[in-house]
């Protein structure tokens, strides 16, 4: 991973959730967030892993609140 891969200081977890859901839908967004968590843990980048864990938790919460919501916004 390159040093400039860390976007957690430039965008909030909720903004990332919105961006991911808009582009790929909730289920794929959750998969992508999970893969980022694993990648960051393997690279020992704890701050980034915490950011992506927050993103994943928000995605999980959205799916719990309204599992019937349409997947994409566009």
N, C-alpha and C positions, 0 to 999 in steps of 0.2 A: 504494500500500500504506500502510496506517495504521501508526503506530508500535507499536501493541499487537498487531500480527500476529505478532511474533517470539515463538515459543514455545520456541525452542531452549534457553532458560535455565531452563525450567520442566519439561522432560521430556527423557529421553535418547532417542537415536536408536533403540535397541532397543525402548523402550517405544512409540515412534511406529510402528515396524514392526508390533508386535503389535496395536496399535489399528487400523491401516489394514487389516491382513490379516483381522482379525475382522469388520470392517465391510464390506469390499468385495472380498476375495479378493486373492491374490498378484499376478495380472497387472494388475488395475486399480490396486492399491496402487502398483505400480512406475510405472505411467503417471502417477498423481497425484504421486508423488515427483519424477519427471522434470519435470513441469510446474511444480512449485514451484521446482526448481533454475533453470529458465529464467526464471521470473518474478523470482526474487531477483537473478539476474545482470543482467537488464534494469534492475532498480531499483538496482543497485550496492550490494546488501546482502550483502556477502561472508560475514559470519558466518552468516547464515541460509542462504545458498547452500551453505556447507560442511556445515551441519547436514543439509540435504536431500540432499546428495551422500552423506553417511554413511548416511542412511536408504536411499537407492537402492542403495548398495553392499551393505548387509545383505540387502536384498530379492533382489538378484542372487545373492548367496551362498546364500541359502536355496533358490533355484530350481536352482542347480547341485548342491547336496547331495542334494536329493530332488525331482526334477522330477515325480514321480508323486504327491506329497503332495496331498491334497484342498485345494481352493482356500480354503474358508472353515472357520472353527472352529465356527460355529453353524448 
